[in-house]
């Protein structure tokens, strides 16, 4: 049985899809947006992972067994890691542009 779909995506279908995507991105922080940096994306992934590990008792028990720690200790460590899971954020692009402008100005003494 061969099915043919003669209907191509119309402009209104694309607008509807984009509208739904924008709604999801506004509703849920982790879905990202066009201006999301690589660091912010990694931060969301790591935090979502730690939240999932803490929320699923079997996963927490597995990590506790592997690390030879108590389940409470593992949950505590995961909560601590959620604060800065990827380390200190890199300098913003605007800060770099300002520093480069300061470096190119002639020194006045």
C-alpha positions in Angstrom: 0.0 0.0 0.0 1.5 3.3 -1.1 0.3 6.5 0.3 0.9 9.8 -1.4 0.7 13.1 0.4 0.0 15.8 -2.2 -0.4 18.5 0.3 2.7 20.5 0.9 3.2 22.6 4.0 1.5 25.9 3.4 2.6 29.3 4.8 -0.1 29.2 7.4 1.0 25.7 8.6 4.6 27.0 9.0 3.3 30.1 10.9 1.2 27.8 13.2 4.3 25.6 13.9 6.4 28.6 14.6 3.7 30.0 16.9 3.5 26.7 18.8 7.3 26.6 19.1 7.4 30.2 20.5 4.7 29.3 23.0 6.7 26.2 24.2 9.9 28.3 24.4 8.1 31.0 26.5 6.5 28.4 28.8 9.5 26.1 29.4 12.9 27.6 30.1 14.9 24.5 28.9 13.5 24.5 25.4 15.8 27.4 24.4 15.5 30.3 22.0 17.4 31.8 19.1 19.8 33.8 21.3 20.7 30.9 23.6 24.5 30.5 24.0 26.3 27.2 24.1 27.0 27.7 27.8 23.3 28.4 28.6 22.3 25.3 26.6 24.8 23.1 28.5 23.6 24.6 31.8 20.0 23.7 31.1 21.0 20.1 30.1 23.1 19.6 33.2 20.4 21.0 35.5 17.7 19.0 33.9 19.8 15.9 34.3 20.5 16.5 38.0 16.8 17.2 38.6 15.9 14.0 36.9 18.4 12.0 38.9 17.1 13.5 42.2 13.5 12.9 41.2 13.9 9.3 40.2 14.8 7.3 43.4 16.1 4.3 41.5 18.7 6.5 39.6 19.8 8.1 42.8 20.1 4.6 44.5 22.2 3.5 41.5 24.6 6.5 41.8 24.8 5.9 45.5 25.7 2.3 45.1 28.3 3.0 42.4 29.9 5.9 44.5 29.6 3.9 47.8 27.7 6.8 49.3 24.4 7.2 51.1 21.4 8.2 49.0 21.0 11.4 51.0 24.6 12.3 50.4 24.2 11.7 46.6 21.1 13.9 46.5 22.8 16.6 48.5 25.8 16.5 46.1 23.5 16.7 43.1 21.7 19.7 44.6 25.1 21.4 45.1 26.2 20.6 41.6 22.9 22.2 40.2 24.2 25.6 41.4 27.1 25.8 38.9 27.0 22.6 36.9 29.2 23.9 34.1 31.5 26.2 36.2 31.6 30.0 36.1 29.9 31.5 33.1 32.2 32.9 30.4 32.4 36.7 29.9 29.6 38.2 27.8 30.2 39.3 24.3 29.4 43.0 25.2 32.1 42.9 27.9 34.6 41.6 25.4 33.7 44.4 22.9 34.1 47.0 25.6 37.5 45.6 26.6 38.7 45.6 23.0 37.6 49.2 22.6 39.5 50.2 25.7 42.6 48.4 24.4 42.6 50.2 21.1 42.3 53.7 22.5 45.6 55.5 22.9 46.8 56.0 26.4 46.7 59.6 27.6 49.1 60.5 30.4 
